[in-house]
Amino acid sequence: MRIIGSYVAELQGKAVCKVYAGKNHFAATVYEISDTCWPYHRTPSHSKAPEDDAYVESVRQCFEGLGCITGKFGAPGIETAKRMQERATLQAAFAKN
């Protein structure tokens, strides 16, 4: 068990993660990976506007409708769809001017 503690201390020392130790042996210890070491970005469960959800849903349907893709449309896909929508909105705004 001591070796694990030294590895955890090394990870914390190199700012790879933060460790929130449980208060006793019944409570879980939580390891939080630093943003610099983890490319995952949390996405909110609900978009800001209903049309945002509709756009993401249309991208999901297109992705899944391709048939040649075996992956799932998860959080990274949702984030990509939102960035696509932002770019399209910006392009439309510039086109009007």
C-alpha positions as CSV (number, residue, x, y, z in Angstrom):
1,M,0.0,0.0,0.0
2,R,2.9,2.4,0.6
3,I,4.0,2.3,-3.0
4,I,0.6,3.6,-4.2
5,G,1.0,6.5,-1.8
6,S,4.4,7.4,-3.3
7,Y,2.9,7.2,-6.8
8,V,0.0,9.4,-5.8
9,A,2.4,11.9,-4.2
10,E,4.5,12.0,-7.4
11,L,1.4,12.6,-9.5
12,Q,0.3,15.5,-7.2
13,G,3.9,16.9,-7.2
14,K,3.9,17.0,-11.0
15,A,0.4,18.6,-11.0
16,V,-1.1,15.7,-12.9
17,C,-4.0,15.4,-10.5
18,K,-5.5,16.5,-7.3
19,V,-6.3,13.9,-4.7
20,Y,-9.2,14.3,-2.2
21,A,-8.7,11.6,0.3
22,G,-11.7,10.1,2.0
23,K,-12.1,11.0,5.7
24,N,-12.0,7.3,6.7
25,H,-11.6,3.9,5.2
26,F,-15.3,3.8,4.2
27,A,-15.2,7.1,2.2
28,A,-13.9,7.0,-1.3
29,T,-10.7,8.8,-2.4
30,V,-11.3,11.1,-5.4
31,Y,-8.7,11.7,-8.1
32,E,-9.2,14.8,-10.2
33,I,-7.1,14.9,-13.4
34,S,-5.7,18.3,-14.2
35,D,-7.1,20.1,-17.2
36,T,-3.6,20.3,-18.7
37,C,-3.4,16.5,-18.7
38,W,-6.9,15.6,-19.8
39,P,-8.4,16.7,-23.1
40,Y,-12.0,16.0,-22.0
41,H,-14.2,19.0,-21.7
42,R,-17.4,18.6,-19.7
43,T,-20.5,19.7,-21.5
44,P,-23.7,20.8,-19.8
45,S,-26.5,18.4,-20.0
46,H,-28.8,21.0,-21.6
47,S,-28.0,23.6,-24.2
48,K,-28.8,27.3,-23.8
49,A,-31.6,27.4,-26.3
50,P,-34.0,24.7,-27.8
51,E,-32.6,25.5,-31.3
52,D,-29.1,24.5,-30.1
53,D,-30.5,21.1,-29.1
54,A,-32.2,20.7,-32.5
55,Y,-28.9,21.5,-34.3
56,V,-26.9,19.1,-32.2
57,E,-29.6,16.4,-32.8
58,S,-29.5,17.0,-36.6
59,V,-25.7,16.5,-36.5
60,R,-26.1,13.4,-34.5
61,Q,-28.6,11.9,-36.9
62,C,-26.4,12.7,-39.8
63,F,-23.4,11.1,-38.1
64,E,-25.3,8.0,-37.2
65,G,-27.0,7.9,-40.6
66,L,-23.7,7.5,-42.4
67,G,-23.7,3.8,-41.7
68,C,-20.0,3.4,-42.1
69,I,-19.1,4.7,-38.7
70,T,-19.1,2.4,-35.7
71,G,-18.4,5.1,-33.1
72,K,-21.0,6.6,-30.8
73,F,-22.0,10.3,-30.7
74,G,-21.0,11.2,-27.2
75,A,-19.7,14.3,-25.4
76,P,-16.9,15.0,-27.9
77,G,-19.4,14.8,-30.8
78,I,-21.8,17.2,-29.0
79,E,-19.0,19.6,-28.4
80,T,-17.9,19.5,-32.1
81,A,-21.5,20.0,-33.2
82,K,-21.8,23.1,-31.0
83,R,-18.6,24.5,-32.4
84,M,-19.9,23.9,-35.9
85,Q,-23.1,25.8,-35.0
86,E,-21.1,28.7,-33.6
87,R,-19.0,28.9,-36.8
88,A,-22.1,28.8,-39.0
89,T,-23.7,31.6,-36.9
90,L,-20.6,33.7,-37.2
91,Q,-20.5,33.1,-41.0
92,A,-24.1,34.1,-41.3
93,A,-23.5,37.3,-39.3
94,F,-20.6,38.3,-41.5
95,A,-22.5,37.5,-44.7
96,K,-25.2,40.0,-43.7
97,N,-22.7,42.8,-43.5
